């Protein structure tokens, strides 16, 4: 197997592992959003519980490609405790990486390194950014009143 083929296989394995990470439902979310990519049909719904301007809990429902699922998986893994500016830092890393810039992975976002091959596929950047877009929308739309039913809620 060639080095390029091995690299591609490792890239796909890493993405698949991230994409299959699931998290629990969010108890009493106070922020919801749905982001869509009309070009490919990907859709990401997110439910958040935000406390003190930080993500206290998050859940995604992704109906999209492997890259979109993997990006949501990375955010599931690293998102709790993050603030909006942390999400912007992760987005900046992905944008720079897709443009071919050599940049360091942001602190405590090690899983984002799996997206380094994006520079070879800049057209797929929107797929990777869609879960971040959904998170930003949810932050913008957060309600101070959480659902008080006590039932776990998923955003879909």
Secondary structure, DSSP 8 states (H G I E B T S, - for coil): --HHHHHHHHHHHHHHHHHT-----EET-SEEEEEE-TTT--EEEEEEEEETTEEEEEEEEEES-HHHHHHHHHHHHH-TT--HHHHHHHHHHHHHHHTT------TT-GGGGGGGGGGG-GGGHHHHHHHHHHHHHHHHH--SS---S-SEE---
